[in-house]
Amino acid sequence: MQTNPGTPVPTVTLNDGTEIPQLGFGVFQVPADETQRVVEAALEAGYRHIDTAAAYRNEAGVGAAIAASGIPREDLFITTKLRNGEQAKPLEAFETSRTALGLDYIDLYLIHWPVPSQGLFVDAWHAMEELRANQLVRSIGVSNFLPEHLETLLASARVVPAVNQIELHPTFQQRELAALSRSRGIAVEAYSPLGQGADLGAEAVRAVAEAHGATSAQVVLAWHLAQGTIAIPKTTSAQRMRENLAAIAVGLSADELERISALDSGARIGSDPATAAHTQL
Ligand SMILES: NC(=O)c1ccc[n+]([C@@H]2O[C@H](COP(=O)([O-])OP(=O)(O)OC[C@H]3O[C@@H](n4cnc5c(N)ncnc54)[C@H](OP(=O)(O)O)[C@@H]3O)[C@@H](O)[C@H]2O)c1
């Protein structure tokens, strides 16, 4: 399925009033020396929301693509994340990211992982609140926060996180965490939304795709969008960039959504945030 290139990507209004394009483009594991080319292709395909992180070591490539694109800054939504190893110095880390991206402000800055063993994420959050107050970042949020991390943060937060970016795809849905986040006004953003490709072969996904003349990736992304979830698929293929973006035109029935939701197995692909330290990131 293709879309008219002018079809607008739907947006989600965050708890601070900011609008985030519901379908974005992730650059985890895109090599630094390929990132400019890949992000230029994504912008050309029509993506306006790019998700990077200091830990991905490719912010400069994202920034170079933005600069080369000539797209007005206000039309773009750029997310980056605070490294685990820099939770003790978030203001300096933010400045390093902002400089690498070549931007005056960042749209969304996230704490990448809670790393509870460090005991630093609450203090890091207060620094992020300062960045927001100083208008260096429009929205602040968290990633990989489990219920206990959210509760700890909310106990002393002046600003409720706008987003919780978590692993979420048909075979790993984290329904309780998603519901808790939403009940606190925190938008849910799905990372690894395609299950890093592994969910695309599921029989239910393939059957629904066939019924729509769509691809499996389009069906999985349409499933995310139908639930109000923000999704940030990654691909280095220009053809797949267009394919994934065209998911905005795929409408699934309640029965089809339920068939895909039934794939939840509770098995993660990524690390468990309760124990993940990744302080090298
Ligand atoms: N906050 C966090 O801790 C965290 C963790 C992981 C990811 N993320 C974010 O989430 C983004 C996406 O997650 P992800 O990269 O882990 O996984 P993903 O987007 O679920 O899947 C990416 C994989 O799917 C393949 N793919 C993409 N489109 C496809 C299509 N239409 N048909 C078939 N295969 C397709 C890609 O291959 P090709 O590239 O070869 O096309 C790649 O191997 C990341 O880039 C990053 O921005 C955040």
The ligand as an SDF file (V2000), in Angstrom:
LIG
                    3D

 48 52  0  0  0  0  0  0  0  0999 V2000
   14.7560    3.9390   24.4570 N   0  0  0  0  0  0  0  0  0  0  0  0
   15.3650    2.8160   24.2200 C   0  0  0  0  0  0  0  0  0  0  0  0
   15.9980    2.2010   25.1090 O   0  0  0  0  0  0  0  0  0  0  0  0
   15.3410    2.2310   22.8430 C   0  0  0  0  0  0  0  0  0  0  0  0
   15.7390    0.9090   22.6210 C   0  0  0  0  0  0  0  0  0  0  0  0
   15.6470    0.4000   21.3220 C   0  0  0  0  0  0  0  0  0  0  0  0
   15.1810    1.2100   20.2880 C   0  0  0  0  0  0  0  0  0  0  0  0
   14.8210    2.5070   20.5350 N   0  0  0  0  0  0  0  0  0  0  0  0
   14.3460    3.4010   19.4560 C   0  0  0  0  0  0  0  0  0  0  0  0
   13.3410    2.7180   18.6990 O   0  0  0  0  0  0  0  0  0  0  0  0
   13.7260    2.6880   17.3260 C   0  0  0  0  0  0  0  0  0  0  0  0
   13.1900    1.4550   16.6460 C   0  0  0  0  0  0  0  0  0  0  0  0
   13.5310    0.2900   17.3510 O   0  0  0  0  0  0  0  0  0  0  0  0
   14.4580   -0.8570   16.7610 P   0  0  0  0  0  0  0  0  0  0  0  0
   15.4010   -0.2940   15.7810 O   0  0  0  0  0  0  0  0  0  0  0  0
   15.0220   -1.5700   17.9500 O   0  0  0  0  0  0  0  0  0  0  0  0
   13.4290   -1.8790   16.1150 O   0  0  0  0  0  0  0  0  0  0  0  0
   12.2460   -1.8450   15.0110 P   0  0  0  0  0  0  0  0  0  0  0  0
   12.0450   -0.4850   14.4880 O   0  0  0  0  0  0  0  0  0  0  0  0
   11.1200   -2.5820   15.6180 O   0  0  0  0  0  0  0  0  0  0  0  0
   12.8070   -2.7970   13.8830 O   0  0  0  0  0  0  0  0  0  0  0  0
   13.9130   -2.4540   13.0830 C   0  0  0  0  0  0  0  0  0  0  0  0
   14.2470   -3.6840   12.2520 C   0  0  0  0  0  0  0  0  0  0  0  0
   13.1320   -3.9800   11.4030 O   0  0  0  0  0  0  0  0  0  0  0  0
   13.5510   -3.9480   10.0500 C   0  0  0  0  0  0  0  0  0  0  0  0
   12.4620   -3.3030    9.2820 N   0  0  0  0  0  0  0  0  0  0  0  0
   12.0770   -2.0070    9.3330 C   0  0  0  0  0  0  0  0  0  0  0  0
   11.0430   -1.7910    8.4990 N   0  0  0  0  0  0  0  0  0  0  0  0
   10.7760   -2.9740    7.9110 C   0  0  0  0  0  0  0  0  0  0  0  0
    9.8250   -3.3830    6.9450 C   0  0  0  0  0  0  0  0  0  0  0  0
    8.9370   -2.5340    6.4330 N   0  0  0  0  0  0  0  0  0  0  0  0
    9.8170   -4.6880    6.5430 N   0  0  0  0  0  0  0  0  0  0  0  0
   10.7080   -5.5680    7.0810 C   0  0  0  0  0  0  0  0  0  0  0  0
   11.6380   -5.2380    7.9970 N   0  0  0  0  0  0  0  0  0  0  0  0
   11.6670   -3.9410    8.4090 C   0  0  0  0  0  0  0  0  0  0  0  0
   14.8380   -3.1560   10.0090 C   0  0  0  0  0  0  0  0  0  0  0  0
   15.6780   -3.6260    9.0060 O   0  0  0  0  0  0  0  0  0  0  0  0
   16.4100   -2.6500    7.8940 P   0  0  0  0  0  0  0  0  0  0  0  0
   17.0420   -1.5030    8.6090 O   0  0  0  0  0  0  0  0  0  0  0  0
   17.3780   -3.5740    7.2510 O   0  0  0  0  0  0  0  0  0  0  0  0
   15.2850   -2.2380    6.9810 O   0  0  0  0  0  0  0  0  0  0  0  0
   15.4490   -3.4840   11.3710 C   0  0  0  0  0  0  0  0  0  0  0  0
   16.1360   -4.7270   11.3250 O   0  0  0  0  0  0  0  0  0  0  0  0
   15.2510    2.7580   17.3980 C   0  0  0  0  0  0  0  0  0  0  0  0
   15.8400    3.1120   16.1710 O   0  0  0  0  0  0  0  0  0  0  0  0
   15.4450    3.7840   18.4790 C   0  0  0  0  0  0  0  0  0  0  0  0
   15.2520    5.0840   17.9700 O   0  0  0  0  0  0  0  0  0  0  0  0
   14.8740    3.0190   21.7980 C   0  0  0  0  0  0  0  0  0  0  0  0
  1  2  1  0
  2  3  2  0
  2  4  1  0
  4  5  1  0
  4 48  2  0
  5  6  2  0
  6  7  1  0
  7  8  2  0
  8  9  1  0
  8 48  1  0
  9 10  1  0
  9 46  1  0
 10 11  1  0
 11 12  1  0
 11 44  1  0
 12 13  1  0
 13 14  1  0
 14 15  2  0
 14 16  1  0
 14 17  1  0
 17 18  1  0
 18 19  2  0
 18 20  1  0
 18 21  1  0
 21 22  1  0
 22 23  1  0
 23 24  1  0
 23 42  1  0
 24 25  1  0
 25 26  1  0
 25 36  1  0
 26 27  1  0
 26 35  1  0
 27 28  2  0
 28 29  1  0
 29 30  1  0
 29 35  2  0
 30 31  1  0
 30 32  2  0
 32 33  1  0
 33 34  2  0
 34 35  1  0
 36 37  1  0
 36 42  1  0
 37 38  1  0
 38 39  2  0
 38 40  1  0
 38 41  1  0
 42 43  1  0
 44 45  1  0
 44 46  1  0
 46 47  1  0
M  CHG  2   8   1  16  -1
M  END
$$$$
